[in-house]
Structures are given as C-alpha cells and as structure tokens.
Amino acid sequence: MNREEIDTLLTAAEKFDQNECTGHELDNKILAMLFFEPSTRTRMSFSSAMMRLGGKVLNLGSVEASSIAKGETLSDTIRVISGYVDAIVLRHPKEGAARLANEVASVPVINGGDGTGQHPSQTLLDLFTIRKSMRIENIDVGLQGDLRYGRTVHSLADALTKYNNIRLHTIAPEGLDLPNHLKQDLTDSGTEIIMHENIEDTISELDVLYVTRLQRERFPDPTAFASFATTYRITPELLERAKPSMIVLHPLPRVDEIDPAVDRLPCAKYFQQAHYGIPVRMAMLNEVMNP
C-alpha cells in the first residue's frame, strides 16, 4: 500500500469508529479465520469487525482437529477453504505464508501475522492510533524491545517510511536490533535511524514510544534476560522525562515491560490501540469484500 491508500483506509476506519455504518455492509459474506498460532486481539477483533458489518465467521479451530494434522499442505488447505468463504485471515508461524496463500487462493487473503516477518493489519491500527493523537509527519518514533524478531515493529517501521520526516529511534539489547536487511531498506527510503541501547538516552525526544516485549526464549542466559527486562521497563518515573504530548503504544500482550502504574497516565494508549483494531479491521474487510 502507498501512503494515499493507507490514508484512505484510515479515513474509512474513522467513520466506522464513529458508528457510521449500517451493520449490513457484509450481509451474506463469510470470513474464514485460519490461525496456526495463538492469538487473542487479532482473532477476536477480526471476528467482531466481521459481525458488526453483518457477516459471519468460520473458524478453523485447533490445528490438531483439522486435516493439517494428517499432513495436508497449506496450499491445499487454502484452495479448499477458498471455496467456502469470501475472504481469509491467515496467521502462520512461517514467514511468507500469507504471500503463498494469496498466490493459490481464489478469494482475498489478509495477513494476520507471518512468523517473524510482518503484521500489516496491526500496523494499520498502530497508525490509526498515532493519527488520533498527532499528525504523522515530522515526528520521532521510538521502537523498543525485541526488534529483530518482532513482526509488529517490522511492519510499522516500513509503513512509517511512507510519511514525511519520520525519525526512528531503536532501543534494543545487542543482537535484538532491527534485521540488517530492514535497516538497509529504511535507510534507502531516506528514513533516519538513530540507535540507542538505553531508553533514558532518547525518552525526552520522542513523540511516540512503541514498546514490545522482550522474548524470554531468545535469551539462552536467564540472568541476562532478567537484567535486560529491568533495564527496558517503562515506569512512571521514566515518563516524567518525556514530552507531555508523547504517547506510549504496545501491540500486547505485555509481560513486565510496562509498569501497570503507567496505565493510569494520559500517555498510555495501548488499550485504546487494541480497541481501534475493530474499526480498522472493519475498514479492511469492507475494502476487500465490498470493493
């Protein structure tokens, strides 16, 4: 998607957020939810969005209870399911799975997250949340946590290159910074990337702080994980040094990386961010099934 397409979709989402819909936009349409990985927000917000537009949802259920457990390939599964529904949302542990599904499907496929690759529908609601608070232009965005394997930050960083004068500040432990190929793509697009090891070094500069969890499984040494988890924790005391207008986002679920006391602060937008998954995904579903 280019910037114009993104902005058009976000404007449509704004109308859905204001309840400017009939509730019958997708009458008689069926959405298949094929989730090969655990999910709460993505699965439920897509389901809620579909039902709010008058459509129905067909869930794959557990992988163990499907033909996939018998060895059926993803390609064959997608071909078969395409004959039952009007669109598919796919979440899969392998990077590139959504692209493969799109090549063989006879209906639209929406990427609900593919391995360590991308999570584009999450990025659209992230952008929508930012747009609710400020103009997406000439801002400093901090990306903190596991940036190497975190697909949400990969998609968000890529999308932000389509906007003017965005400065990206990466805050991550050594070895968990953005993948080199993504950093090269961002640099080639003209986006300025400023690398930090400590959030204290940049907190006062940021307009948006996007926090992701450090994934314990990426750390072979539990002691090292505990040390980093403490270092990268967002607390009210830390946020006293931030701009009054700065917002804190998180794709959720969180573990210990944001102190629950932050939830009461005006800058905490992550639960509102999760709510915006409904109007944004309503706009996405309406776009692909009711063009």
C-alpha positions in Angstrom: 0.0 0.0 0.0 1.2 3.5 -0.7 0.5 6.5 1.6 -2.7 7.5 -0.2 -4.1 4.0 0.1 -3.2 3.8 3.8 -4.7 7.3 4.5 -7.9 6.4 2.6 -8.3 3.2 4.6 -7.7 5.0 7.9 -10.2 7.7 7.0 -12.8 4.9 6.3 -11.8 3.4 9.7 -12.6 6.8 11.3 -16.1 6.6 10.0 -16.6 3.1 11.4 -15.2 4.3 14.7 -17.9 7.0 14.7 -20.5 4.2 14.1 -21.2 5.5 10.6 -22.2 2.1 9.2 -25.5 0.2 8.6 -24.4 -3.1 10.1 -25.3 -4.7 6.8 -22.3 -3.9 4.6 -21.2 -7.5 4.5 -24.5 -9.3 4.8 -24.3 -12.9 3.4 -20.4 -12.8 3.4 -18.3 -15.3 5.3 -14.8 -14.8 6.7 -12.5 -17.7 7.4 -10.2 -17.4 10.3 -7.1 -19.7 9.8 -4.9 -19.2 12.8 -1.9 -21.6 13.2 -0.5 -19.6 16.1 -2.1 -18.4 19.4 -4.0 -15.1 19.2 -6.4 -13.1 21.2 -6.7 -9.5 19.9 -6.2 -10.2 16.2 -8.6 -13.2 16.1 -11.3 -11.5 18.2 -11.1 -8.1 16.7 -11.4 -9.5 13.1 -14.3 -11.6 14.3 -16.0 -8.7 16.0 -15.4 -6.4 12.9 -16.9 -9.0 10.6 -20.0 -9.5 12.7 -20.5 -5.7 13.2 -20.7 -5.5 9.4 -23.4 -8.2 9.2 -21.1 -11.0 8.1 -20.4 -14.4 9.5 -17.1 -16.0 10.7 -15.9 -19.6 10.1 -13.1 -20.7 12.4 -10.5 -23.4 11.6 -10.4 -24.4 15.2 -7.4 -26.3 16.6 -4.8 -27.4 14.0 -4.8 -30.9 15.7 -8.5 -31.3 14.8 -8.1 -30.4 11.2 -6.8 -32.1 8.1 -3.5 -30.3 8.6 -2.8 -32.8 11.3 -3.0 -35.5 8.6 -0.3 -33.8 6.6 -2.3 -31.6 4.3 -0.3 -28.7 2.8 -1.1 -25.1 3.4 -1.6 -24.6 -0.3 -4.3 -27.3 -0.4 -5.9 -26.1 2.7 -6.2 -22.6 1.2 -7.5 -23.9 -2.1 -10.3 -25.8 -0.3 -11.2 -23.1 2.2 -11.4 -20.5 -0.7 -14.4 -22.4 -2.0 -16.3 -22.0 1.3 -15.8 -18.3 2.1 -15.5 -14.8 0.7 -12.1 -13.9 2.4 -9.5 -15.4 4.6 -7.4 -14.1 7.5 -4.3 -16.2 8.0 -1.9 -16.3 10.9 1.0 -18.7 10.4 4.4 -19.3 12.1 6.3 -19.3 8.7 7.4 -16.1 7.2 5.9 -15.7 3.7 2.9 -18.0 4.4 0.4 -15.2 3.6 2.1 -14.5 0.3 2.0 -18.2 -0.6 -1.7 -18.4 0.4 -2.5 -15.3 -1.7 -1.0 -17.0 -4.8 -3.3 -20.0 -4.6 -6.5 -18.5 -3.1 -9.5 -17.6 -5.2 -10.6 -15.1 -2.5 -8.8 -12.2 -0.8 -6.2 -13.2 1.9 -5.4 -10.9 4.8 -2.1 -11.4 6.6 -2.8 -11.8 10.3 0.9 -12.3 11.1 3.5 -14.5 9.4 6.3 -15.7 11.6 8.9 -13.1 12.3 8.0 -11.3 9.1 5.1 -8.9 9.0 1.9 -8.0 10.8 0.3 -5.4 8.5 -3.2 -5.2 10.0 -1.6 -4.4 13.4 0.4 -1.6 11.7 -2.7 -0.1 10.3 -4.3 0.2 13.7 -1.0 1.5 15.1 -1.0 4.2 12.5 -4.7 4.9 13.3 -3.8 5.3 17.0 -1.0 7.7 16.2 -3.2 9.7 13.9 -5.7 10.1 16.7 -3.1 12.0 18.7 -0.9 13.8 16.2 -0.2 14.4 12.5 2.0 11.5 11.2 4.7 13.8 9.9 8.0 15.2 11.3 7.8 13.1 14.5 10.3 11.0 16.5 9.2 7.4 17.0 10.9 5.1 19.4 10.9 1.3 18.9 11.8 -0.6 22.0 12.2 -4.3 22.8 12.8 -7.3 20.5 13.2 -5.6 17.2 14.9 -8.5 15.5 12.1 -11.0 15.7 9.1 -8.7 16.5 7.0 -8.6 13.3 4.9 -5.7 14.5 7.8 -3.3 14.5 9.0 -4.6 11.1 5.6 -3.6 9.5 5.3 -0.3 11.4 8.9 0.8 10.5 8.2 0.0 6.9 4.9 1.9 6.9 6.4 5.0 8.5 8.8 5.4 5.6 5.8 6.5 3.5 5.4 9.6 5.7 7.5 12.7 5.7 10.4 13.4 8.1 10.0 10.4 10.4 12.9 9.7 12.6 13.1 6.2 14.0 14.9 5.6 17.4 15.7 1.9 18.0 16.1 0.9 21.6 17.1 -2.8 21.9 19.7 -5.1 23.5 22.7 -6.1 21.4 21.7 -8.8 18.9 18.0 -7.9 19.0 18.1 -4.7 16.9 16.3 -4.4 13.6 17.4 -7.0 11.0 20.1 -5.7 8.7 18.0 -6.1 5.5 15.2 -4.0 7.1 17.6 -1.3 8.3 19.1 -1.1 4.8 15.6 -0.7 3.3 14.7 2.0 5.8 18.0 3.8 5.1 17.4 3.5 1.3 14.0 5.1 1.7 15.6 8.2 3.3 14.4 7.4 6.9 16.8 8.4 9.6 17.6 5.6 12.1 19.2 6.5 15.5 20.3 3.5 17.6 20.2 3.5 21.4 20.9 0.9 24.0 19.1 2.8 26.8 15.7 4.4 26.7 17.0 7.2 29.0 19.1 8.4 26.1 16.1 9.4 24.0 12.9 9.5 26.1 12.8 13.3 26.1 12.9 13.4 22.2 10.1 11.0 21.4 6.6 11.8 20.2 5.7 8.0 20.1 7.2 5.2 22.2 6.3 1.8 20.7 7.1 -0.9 23.3 7.3 -4.6 22.5 8.1 -7.4 24.9 11.5 -9.0 25.2 11.0 -12.6 24.3 12.5 -14.8 27.1 13.0 -17.6 24.6 15.6 -15.5 22.7 17.9 -15.4 25.7 20.0 -18.5 26.5 21.1 -17.0 29.8 18.2 -16.3 32.3 20.4 -13.9 34.2 20.9 -11.8 31.1 17.2 -11.8 30.4 16.4 -10.6 33.9 18.9 -7.8 33.6 17.6 -6.6 30.2 14.0 -6.9 31.4 14.7 -4.5 34.2 16.7 -2.1 32.0 14.0 -1.8 29.4 11.0 -1.4 31.8 8.7 1.6 31.3 7.8 3.3 34.6 6.0 6.5 35.7 9.3 7.8 36.9 10.9 7.4 33.5 8.0 9.0 31.8 8.4 12.2 33.8 11.2 13.0 31.4 9.1 12.6 28.3 7.2 15.3 26.4 3.7 15.9 27.8 2.2 15.0 24.4 4.1 11.7 24.0 2.1 8.6 23.7 3.0 5.0 24.7 1.9 2.2 22.4 2.2 -1.6 22.7 0.8 -4.3 20.4 0.1 -6.5 23.5 0.3 -8.9 25.2 2.7 -7.3 27.7 4.6 -9.1 30.5 6.7 -6.9 32.7 7.9 -4.3 30.2 5.4 -1.6 31.2 4.7 -1.0 34.9 0.9 -1.3 35.5 1.0 2.1 37.2 1.6 3.6 33.7 -1.9 2.5 32.7 -3.4 5.5 34.6 -1.3 8.1 32.8 -2.6 10.1 29.9 0.2 8.9 27.6 -0.9 5.2 27.9 -2.8 4.5 24.7 -2.2 0.7 24.3 -5.7 -0.4 25.5 -7.3 2.2 23.2 -4.9 1.0 20.5 -6.3 -2.6 20.9 -9.9 -1.2 20.7 -9.0 0.5 17.4 -8.4 -2.9 15.9 -12.2 -3.2 15.4 -12.8 0.0 13.2 -9.6 -0.5 11.3 -10.3 -4.2 10.5 -13.9 -3.2 9.7 -12.5 -0.9 7.0 -10.1 -3.6 5.8 -12.8 -6.3 5.5 -15.2 -3.9 3.8 -12.5 -2.9 1.3 -11.6 -6.5 0.3 -15.1 -8.0 0.3 -17.2 -5.0 -0.8 -14.9 -3.1 -3.2 
